[in-house]
């Protein structure tokens, strides 16, 4: 067999093999779905305080932070991300001091409550935007894990400002069943879901 024919035959065999791999991969994708998305960070299995705060606008935390804390705690328990401390402990500390916990660092708050680590969420924005009978929600947070004893940021290691997450719902038509409260609940639930997915392996639908 001449070299040129041999090269052509080899190229054809390689193309057939590649096509076969693609077909096999496509079949596997159809059967098994998309690959799993690994956790960005796996926190230690230590007692965790979920601390959601906005020192400049505490009212924002009262309006949206409590729901976010509840849903995030549910996610941490469901996916076995880390054991959580009851949010009532944080509320008791606020009652003893003040709503802003003035003069206390993130680590001091966690240590006072008895948490080994803090999942700190800075709630920067949680707004509804209206346009006639349409409404959509926007949430912006920064999240980080902090060690209560050392005050060191465990994650993200590259920044003490935290990992940014931004969520925006599509425009939703207001109705008797879908008012602004319902849209706010949707955007907070979506935020809790995206935030928790940073910390466990999950599969896209």
Secondary structure, 3 states (H helix, E strand, C coil): CCHHHHHHHHHHHHHHHHHHHHHHHHHHHHHHCCCEECCCCCCCCCCEEEEEECCCCHHHHHHHHHHHHHHHHHHHHHCCCCCECCHHHHHHHHHHCCCCCCCCCHHHHHHHHCCCEEEEEEEEEEEEEEECCEEEEEEEEEEEEEECCCCCEEECCCCCCCEEEEEECCCEECCCCCCHHHHHHHHHHHHHHHHHHHHCCEECC
